Amino acid sequence: MPSPYSLILTTCGAKEEAERIASRLVEQRLAGCVQIFAVDSVYRWEGAVERAKEWMLFCKIKASDFGAVEAAIREAHSYATPEIIAIEIETGAKAYLAWLEAATHRG
């Protein structure tokens, strides 16, 4: 049975953009919490190996909201092809998962 919760990973090129996306997701109750931290990225883009300072977002969401989360990230993101990866939260502290459920309740 799939997990009801996911961790979404996405990166941004600027801290301000990362903060804007994080705020939007939490304000819209699409994420209970978003953590932002600086990362050094090495990746292939348009045939070349690139290096960049980026900002990683860890977004804790309900798995059923993935489509809405993806749309909100794409709408606010400056990258042509933003990283938007979902990782199932297989298990977690019951109290934390109960908080996540309440924090993302939109109805």
N, C-alpha and C positions, 0 to 999 in steps of 0.2 A: 504494500500500500504506500503510495507517495506521501511524503511529509506535507503537512499543511503550511510549513514555513520555509522560507528560502533566504539566502544571503545573496544579494546582488552586488557584483563588482563592476565598477566603472571608473574610468580615469578621465581627468580634465587637464588641460594645459595651464590653467590659471587657478589660483586659490579662490578668487572671487567667483568664478564660474562654479567651482565645486561647492562653495558655500550657498550659492543661489539654488543649485539643484537640490542640495541637502535640505534646505529650508522649505522648498516647494514640496518635496516628498513628505516631510514631516507635517507641514501645515495641512496638506490634503489628506493626511492620515493614510497615505500609501506606504509609509515606512514608520516604524515605531522609533527607530534610532538610525542615524547615519554617522559613521565615524570617518574623519578625513585625516589623511596623513600624506606627507611628501614621499615620493618614490623616484628612483632613477630607473627609467625604462630603456630597454634595448629591443628594437623590433624591426621587422622588414616592412617597408612601405614603398610602393611603386618601384620595386626592383633594387632598392638600396637599403643598407642597414643604417638605421637611424638611432640616435640617442637623444633622450629628452628628460628634463625635470618635469614630473607630472604630479598630480594630486589624486590619490586613490580614495574612492568612496566605498565603504562597506555599508550596505543598506539592508536592514532587517525588515522583511516583508512577509505578508501572507502569500503563499505560492499562487493562490487563485487571483491575486492582483498583478501578476507578472505583466500582462498585456498593458494595463493602465500605467504601471511603473515604467515599462519600456517606452510608451508613448510620451510620458512626462519628461523622461530623460532626453529622448530625441528632440522634443520641442525646444528644450532649453540648452541643448548642447551645441558647441561650435564645430566639433569634428564631423567630417563627412561620414565616417564609419566609426561611431563610438563603440568602445568595448561595453557590452552589456551581457554579463554572464551570470546565470543563476546556479547556485550550489544549494542542494537540499540541506536543511538542518535536520539531520536524522534523529537527534535527541538533544535535550537540553534541560536545564533546571526547570522544574515545574512552575515555580513562582515566576521565573523570567518569561517563560512561554505564555503564562497567563497574562502577564503585563503586556507582552507583545500583542496578544489577541485584543486586549482592551484598548491599547494605544492605536491600533489600526482599524478599530470598529468604526464604520462609516454610516451606520444606519440606525 
